[in-house]
Amino acid sequence: MPQKIDAEADLEWLLALAPAVRLRFLAELTYGLTIAGRVVTNSEEPPEQALELCRELNDLQHQTAGYLAHMVRSQDAPDYLRRVVRSLSNASETHMRHQIEQAWAYAKSSLSAAA
């Protein structure tokens, strides 16, 4: 089971990464969130609830990709990253939160594999 995202500790960890490593992490996280979207859409939730979860997940993907785009343009914005990490750690529904935590763990493990 993946570890819960700790907004403050994980933000500190992210900010300590070299920019190129942070970019790689965020790219892997964005990819992992697309997989989370597939899982959420194939869940046994009622259609209305599944749609709302997809909307929330899409917003999280948008925030994560937006920060990634800022970094690619060499416009690091720690306050923006803080909002992204807090949003990821505060997902509203347990199943989706688990998927997000899996995406986070996958992205972290990809850094270890690349080292």
C-alpha positions as MATLAB code, in Angstrom:
seq = 'MPQKIDAEADLEWLLALAPAVRLRFLAELTYGLTIAGRVVTNSEEPPEQALELCRELNDLQHQTAGYLAHMVRSQDAPDYLRRVVRSLSNASETHMRHQIEQAWAYAKSSLSAAA';
ca = [
       0.000    0.000    0.000;
       1.463    3.370   -0.977;
       2.386    5.877    1.681;
       0.079    8.837    2.298;
       1.252   12.094    0.740;
       2.440   14.439    3.487;
       1.925   17.894    1.955;
       4.610   19.695    3.957;
       7.274   16.966    4.041;
       6.782   16.008    0.403;
       6.833   19.644   -0.697;
      10.122   20.118    1.143;
      11.465   16.963   -0.547;
      10.375   18.196   -3.998;
      11.890   21.638   -3.539;
      15.193   20.046   -2.500;
      15.414   18.128   -5.796;
      17.517   19.499   -8.607;
      15.218   21.140  -11.186;
      15.878   18.441  -13.811;
      15.032   15.702  -11.309;
      11.884   17.547  -10.209;
      10.843   17.809  -13.871;
      11.300   14.059  -14.299;
       9.292   13.367  -11.131;
       6.433   15.612  -12.271;
       6.385   14.042  -15.736;
       6.162   10.574  -14.161;
       3.493   11.796  -11.737;
       1.444   13.268  -14.578;
       1.656    9.936  -16.396;
       0.647    8.101  -13.207;
      -2.377   10.361  -12.788;
      -3.604    9.379  -16.262;
      -3.543    5.758  -15.110;
      -5.454    6.786  -11.984;
      -8.052    8.312  -14.304;
      -8.500    5.001  -16.076;
      -8.979    3.211  -12.776;
     -11.514    5.780  -11.542;
     -13.526    5.626  -14.775;
     -13.645    1.826  -14.572;
     -14.718    1.774  -10.928;
     -18.078    0.526   -9.763;
     -19.150    3.980   -8.616;
     -22.538    5.294   -9.747;
     -22.107    7.270  -13.006;
     -22.734   10.658  -11.345;
     -20.107   10.016   -8.683;
     -17.616    8.613  -11.214;
     -18.061   11.752  -13.326;
     -17.385   14.002  -10.321;
     -14.268   11.969   -9.438;
     -13.064   12.319  -13.039;
     -13.561   16.061  -12.860;
     -11.590   16.283   -9.628;
      -8.819   14.091  -11.004;
      -8.731   16.145  -14.214;
      -8.243   19.287  -12.127;
      -5.345   17.630  -10.283;
      -3.801   16.591  -13.610;
      -4.262   20.152  -14.892;
      -2.516   21.627  -11.853;
       0.359   19.145  -12.046;
       0.855   19.613  -15.792;
       0.616   23.381  -15.340;
       3.434   23.424  -12.829;
       5.445   21.129  -15.083;
       4.935   23.612  -17.963;
       6.105   26.467  -15.706;
       9.279   24.550  -14.937;
       9.934   23.786  -18.600;
       9.740   27.531  -19.241;
      12.241   28.057  -16.385;
       9.596   29.745  -14.256;
       9.845   27.868  -10.983;
       6.983   28.842   -8.684;
       7.232   27.253   -5.209;
       3.826   28.652   -4.154;
       2.233   27.022   -7.203;
       3.937   23.714   -6.333;
       2.693   24.054   -2.744;
      -0.918   24.316   -4.015;
      -0.413   21.300   -6.283;
       0.970   19.100   -3.500;
      -1.761   20.173   -1.069;
      -4.445   19.455   -3.653;
      -2.990   16.014   -4.333;
      -2.841   15.211   -0.623;
      -6.436   16.362   -0.027;
      -8.297   14.288   -2.610;
     -11.896   13.947   -1.504;
     -12.583   10.265   -2.008;
     -10.688    7.308   -0.520;
     -10.422    5.233   -3.724;
      -9.154    8.198   -5.710;
      -6.751    9.234   -2.945;
      -5.314    5.705   -3.075;
      -4.824    6.020   -6.849;
      -3.095    9.378   -6.428;
      -0.821    7.947   -3.745;
       0.040    5.081   -6.097;
       0.896    7.573   -8.852;
       3.085    9.496   -6.384;
       4.849    6.300   -5.257;
       5.374    5.259   -8.893;
       6.915    8.639   -9.718;
       9.211    8.427   -6.684;
      10.289    4.896   -7.546;
      11.064    5.959  -11.115;
      13.633    8.397   -9.723;
      15.310    5.599   -7.791;
      15.327    3.386  -10.870;
      16.925    6.150  -12.956;
      19.675    6.845  -10.408;
];
